[in-house]
Amino acid sequence: MERPSRLLLVSELRVRNSAYDVSLSRSLLTWKRRTSSPVYHPFRPSVCHSVSVSEIISVREEEEENGCKDDGSWKKINEREGKDCRQAFTVLHVERCPQHRWRCAEVSFTCPEAALCQRWVTGIREQLAATTSRPKQLLVYINPYSGKQHGKHIYEQKVAPLFALAGVTTHVIVTEHANYARDHLRTEAELKKFDGRLVPSLSVGGSGIHHGPERSFLSDSSISALHLSREERTAAVTWNMEVTGSNYFQREHAQTEVTVPGLLLPPQPAEGPGAEPQMERPSRLLLVSELRVRNSAYDVSLSRSLLTWKRRTSSPVYHPFRPSVCHSVSVSEIISVREEEEENGCKDDGSWKKINEREGKDCRQAFTVLHVERCPQHRWRCAEVSFTCPEAALCQRWVTGIREQLAATTSRPKQLLVYINPYSGKKHGKHIYEQKVAPLFALAGVTTHVIVTEHANYARDHLRTEAELKKFDGVVCVGGDGMFSEIIHGLIWRSQVDGGVDPNCADESLLPSSLRIGIIPAGSTDCICFATVGSNDPVTSALHIIVGDSQPMDVCSVHHNNTFLRYSVSLLGYGFYGDVLTDSERKRWMGPARYDLSGVKMFLTHHYYEGTVSYLPARGIMGTPRDASRCRSGCVICQHNGRLISKKAERYQMDEETDREGEGEWKTIRGKFLAINAASMSCACPRSPKGLSPAAHLADGTTDLILVRKCSRFDFLRHLLRHTSKDDQFDLNFVEVHRVRRFCFTPRHCQSDSDLDLRENGKHQIFGQICRNHPACGCAPAYSSWNCDGEILTHTAIDVRVHSNLIKLFARGIEEPTVFDDLTNPCAI
């Protein structure tokens, strides 16, 4: 079974000077016009255009002055005076016309940047290249005497230009007499060099010429044996051929065995841990019917990747530019299908519902599909649509068909282990789970084993020792970032112990955990959930778990003198953020407000700390910490683990051991720092939508090391305020950022127990910066503390290493916000 379709590209582009939300998946290119109306219309049809990727002919890049070059180079559209030039590309695709005719239509998309335009063109071409059913080379036979003797003209004027657009190479042969094509195929044709996937030849002419190519390969009789060979991609076909007399053939009996090159073979499954998955075959329709939705007739179709329903129109007039009014839901985002029961009531066991029509009408059968619907601010909700069928048997086929596709989706969890922290945040964790999350899991048929934690580190200790993890498909934590930290510490530790890896060795390569982790946000900050989903909404997170999303994440291991301290997935902060956490721990009675008070206090205190930072730069990767692009769903950089996909990467490809320990690669910085931060993700939250490092990636095998040197309070305030604005927080002369794979920090003085006491005493002085140049006086502390994902480390000298893709979350990354802006759909469950 193919994997559920995922969006490969999502952007806001322009079509005919109107804004459209455009998305590309492996099976569909969709563009939907944006609307400015904030009013939600639950039954308003979704006006959108969609084209199957399998029916895209080609993508054409444009050139200057609205002219298209023959070589297909870029087109720069000159806007009106005062506007900047934009980039455009045109997609040529199949469009259906009356009387079963197909035509080549085109749609042009205008992008704000050339780089974005290039990504779209490259993405579409990659999907076309991955479609193995398309021919690349064809052998063409033309009969110039068939019919009205227009065969050659038809091919040259109508067919050859389309082949050229699609990049199909042809070898054309004009037949000279009867049986020319047959004899040529039998004896002279070098068939192995042609790539006709279905039939490696094309004939142009009447039915007579078809006798040649067709009977040279397969007769009208049935095939008795078919042998496929992957290595040679050939098929040996044996059949019994019995042909009655005709102008070209006499009656004959023969048993022939030939080799037909280039037949379409199923892609070979990926083997081994490093093998790349093969491209799925183009989607085929499994069910097509005319059903009714709210007393209106709809054409409803189901494929392996999409459920689509389109309202039927009675107008016989063909409008080539009229938008296709349709609804579509990805099969991967269907939660469940619900059968209905008599008298408009729904039974708990989900049995059939018979809708009693008005007197005189026959009874009809109905079923309801519950699916994901996107709302503003990256939120998901559970929506439903009911279909009415004329017959119970048809209704049963639809329900069975949809359930079969859902059952074949192996990424969906069936059993989950759920930990609830009843004390996190506002102590609403248990209520949130029971009222919002558990009903959704029940609808989707997900079985759960719920454990309410009793004290700190309860979940960590239970996962390390008692939990029977083999019977679960994932672990869900209901709580904040601290609860999530407990889960990853338990799972990673369990994986290393089971695999015989020593967690205390900083140079060990850790084994990834096989279980995915789901986060139901119920804490104070929920930074990790916000940075991976885009919203701190429990329902949204539950739906991501149900559909079986998977998002790999990097994890940093923190050691001190070959002793394991903690794992970090978001922020490691020394200086300002470490002091804020240390001070806020004394004010836990204040709740979340303690962070604001401690932040103001530490800003006024304005401590800086001396030390040495050594780091191993991340070479041979894509992207920098100051990129304008962000890590979003389907991120190309994360998919390739941050590695360059070009010949330039060859100079950086080195042995992993050399990359980790080579002394020549390490760089050292000494100085006085207000803050030293390592961000393994953007660390975005509602108060800082961009985060500490906006361009950080979730799974590129690196962390962004941010060094804020000694500066004035005013300059430091400028740096902090830029986290909440669109300004670049790194564009300051006292701030530097490096993308690294590993780093070490050593404070200026050797730490001892007396130093720890000295630090605690010094932090009681709000304005200790007056004597900050003399730490020994007791007014200013000599050391700060490391803030590791909201927990205080007991040591300041640490060794940090990034482990790529160590864990996986039930998430897909933040989707582009333009997809949701016009989908103001607060539908209830």
Buried (B, 14 or more C-beta within 10 A) or exposed (E): EBBBBBBBBBBBBBBEEEBBBBBBBBBBBBBBBBBEEEEEEEEEEEEBBBBBBBEBBBBBBBBEEEEEEEEBEBBBBEEEEEEEEBBBBBBBBBBEEEEEEEEBBBBBBBBBEEEBBBBBBEBBBEBBEBBBEBBBBBBBBBBBBBEEEEBBEBBEEEBBEEBEBBEBEBBBBBBEEBBBBBBBBEEEBEBEEBBBBEBBBBBBBEEBBBBBBBBBBBBEEEEEEEEEEEEEBBBBBEBEBEBEEEEBBEEEEEEEEBBBBBBBBEBEEEEEEEEEEBBBBBBEEBBEBEBBBEEEEBBBBBBBBBBBBBEEEEEEEEEEEEEEEBBBBBBBBBBBBBBBBEEEEEEEEBEBBBBEEEEEEEEBBBBBBBBBBBBBEBBBBBBBBBBBBBEEEBBBBBBEBBBEBBEEBEBBBBEBBBBBBBBBBEEBBBEBBEEBBBBBBEBBBBEBEBBBBEEEBBBBBBBBEEBEBEEBBBBBBBBBBBBBBBBBBBBBBBBBBEEEBEBBBBEBEBBBBEBBBBBBBBBBBBBBBBBBBBBBBBBBBBBBBBBBBBBBBBBBBBBBEEEBBBBBBBBBBBBBBBBBBBBBEEBEEEEEEBBEBBBEBBBEBBBBBBBBBBBBBBBBBBBEBBBEBBBBBBBBBBEBBBBBEEEEBEEEEEEEEEBBEEEEBBEEBEEBBBBBBBBBBBBBBEEBBBBBBBBBBBBBBBBBBBBBBBBEEEBBEBBBEBBEEEBEBBEBEBBBBBBBBBBBBBBEBEBEEEBBEBBEEBBEBEEBBEBBEEBEEBBBBBBBBBBBBBBEBEBBBBBBBBBBBBBBBBBBBBBBBBBBBBBBBEEEE
